[in-house]
Structures are given as structure tokens and as C-alpha cells.
Amino acid sequence: MFNINKNTSLYQLEELVKKDLQDRVEYLPESFYEEQKKVLEIFKKRIELEKIIEETITFNKKINWENNTKNLYLVKTAEELIDVFKLRSDIYAKYGYSKEFPDTIDGLSFDNYDTHSAIIYYKSDNSKATGSIRLIIGTEENKLPTEDKIDLQYLKNIYSSMGEISKLVVDSKRKGLNLEFKYLLRGVYEVFFHNNIEFILSAIKTSDFKLYKKLGNFELIKEIPSYGKIKEPFSVISYDPISVSDFSKKSILS
């Protein structure tokens, strides 16, 4: 199903469109070339999607996943990954964040960080995913998103492996620590312990930090005035799965 980036005919078609754009004919209207540009952009995004799917699935299959929690999964197939991309898009649209987190392709939200992330999702029996989270695993080649916002070198000097929680989306009307939130954090906990990750951080709205502080093992690293396209105060926080509070053990791990 997902083999487009191995299909040479698509690349040939892309090159043909590029050539047509270069070899303009005087009698053709400008609108014709504008449409060709749109087609070329669609090709590029489709190829990018195929590349990200392939690399993400390959990466996730290498992750040591020892979770036994019912309804909690690590993405292992293209179909599962597409469902997560759709869920992200739906949740951002539902809660009015489409401008801050625009779809890469209409109806699908993904980026290059997915290719080196443990992507976890929750779904009830016989349903599509209702919650998802990813743990981006940083390397020298693949930096964490927050490294573009603040200097993390002092932490990298201490910890040999770091991860960053992001893309937490939950399709639920319930507030507080609902089941999806609980199980998704449990999934992060499992990836942390079984894949030699030493430190986890995340960037969240400062207004949401109170909820996380209840868990007892989230600590503030730094506050920043905005994050990406969201012009609201953000808190860069650390998550220590080892030093879990009694509340966290009861609400997340039990």
C-alpha cells in the first residue's frame, strides 16, 4: 500500500512537471503554471509522507516495547501510523489549534521528528486511536525540538541519552487525568526504562503545568515567552520516571 517512494514512475512524473514549468509556452496562461506548481507540491509532500512512514516504522520496530497494558500500543504498521497522523489533525482542528499546528498534508499531521520517535497510541476495543503521544529520542544527528529554543548543552554533558515528549493528543471530553493520559504516560515510562534513556523533557503551556505538578515528578527547567506559533508562555519541564511520587504510582502506574 505504501510504496510510492520506491516507485520510479512518480519521480519521472515529478521531473516532467518540473520540466514543463521551466519550458514555458507563451500562449499558455499563468494560471496553468500555477496549477502545475500545486501538483508538484502535492507530489513532494506525498513522497515526504512515504519517507517518514518508512523511517518511522523501521525506528519503532527497533524499540524494546515490553508493555502489557491493554489498549496501549507502539506503532508498528503504516496503517497505525496514518491513524495517529489523522488523530493529531482532528484534535488540533477540534480544539482550534490548526493554525498553530497546520497539517503537512490535508487531514494528516506529521513531521521529521516522527522518524526518530517512539510513537505510542491508545485505543478502546474495536475503535480507532483516541490518544497518542511520542517520545522523540535525541542523537547528535537528530536534535530535540526544544534545543532550538533553549541551550540544553549542560544537560547533554550529564546525560548520554535524552528524549522529549511531544504531540500529546487525547480525544476525550473528560478533564483531568483521564484514562488515555494515564496510559500514554505509562507507555513513555515503559520506553524510558527499556531503551536506556536517561532524561526526558517536554515543553508545555505554563497554564497546564499545575496539572503535571500533581504527578510529583515533573520539574521546571525554564520558562519561555512562546513556543513556535503559539504566542503564550511555555514551561520547559523535565520528567523523571524513576522518582515517581505516590500519587503518580497510584494514578499512572497502577
HUUR-V593435 format. One record per pair of residues at least 6 apart in sequence whose C-alpha atoms are under 8 Angstrom apart, sorted by the first residue. I is the first residue (numbers start at 1). GAP is how many residues later the second one is. Records with the same first field share a line. If there is no record, write none. Layout:
BEGIN
I=GAP, GAP
END
This chain:
BEGIN
2=48, 76
3=47
4=6, 42, 43, 46
5=42, 45, 46
10=33
14=26, 29
17=19, 23
18=22
21=12, 15, 16
45=59, 60
52=59, 60, 62, 63
53=25, 28, 62
54=24
55=60, 61
56=58, 59, 60, 61
57=18, 19, 20, 21, 58
59=56, 57, 58, 59
60=14, 15, 16, 57, 58, 59
61=15
63=55, 128, 132
64=127, 130, 131
65=9, 125, 126, 129
66=124, 128
67=120, 123
69=114
71=51, 52, 53, 54
72=48, 49, 50, 51, 111, 112, 115
73=47, 48, 49
74=44, 45, 46, 47
75=6, 43, 44, 45, 46
82=26
83=45, 46
84=37, 45, 48
85=22, 23, 24, 25
86=21, 22, 23
87=42, 43, 44, 45, 82
88=20, 21, 44, 79, 81
89=9, 13, 14, 18, 19, 20
90=17
91=78, 79, 80
92=6, 9
99=130
100=128, 129, 130
101=8, 128
102=7
103=6, 7
104=6, 7
113=23
114=20, 22
116=20, 21, 22, 26
117=17, 18, 19, 20
118=16, 17, 18, 19, 73
119=13, 14, 15, 16
120=12, 13, 14, 64, 67, 68
121=8, 9, 10, 11, 12, 63
122=7, 8, 9, 10, 58, 61, 62
123=6, 7, 8
124=6
130=40, 41, 42, 50
131=37, 38, 39, 40, 49, 50, 53
132=35, 36, 37, 38, 52
133=32, 33, 34, 35, 36, 51
134=31, 32, 33, 34, 54
135=28, 29, 30, 31, 53
136=8, 27, 28, 29, 30
137=7, 24, 25, 26, 27
138=6, 23, 24, 25, 26
139=22, 23
144=19, 20
145=19
146=56, 57
149=78
156=6
159=39, 40
160=38
161=35, 36, 37, 38
162=35, 36, 37, 38, 39
163=34, 36, 37, 38
164=36, 37, 38
165=35, 36, 37, 38
166=36, 37
170=10, 11
176=35
177=74
182=69, 70
183=69
185=67
186=66, 67
189=52
191=6
192=6, 49
199=39, 40, 41
200=38, 39, 40
201=35, 36, 37, 38
202=34, 35, 36, 37
203=31, 32, 33, 34
204=30, 31, 32, 33
205=27, 28, 29, 30
206=17, 27, 28, 29
207=26
209=26
212=6
213=6
214=33, 34
215=29, 30, 32, 33
216=28, 29, 31, 32
217=22, 23, 24, 26, 27, 28, 31
218=19, 20, 21, 22
219=18, 19, 20
220=15, 16, 17, 18
221=14, 15, 16, 17
222=13, 14, 15
223=10, 11, 12, 13
224=9, 10, 11, 12
225=6, 7, 8, 9
226=6, 7, 8
227=6, 7
END
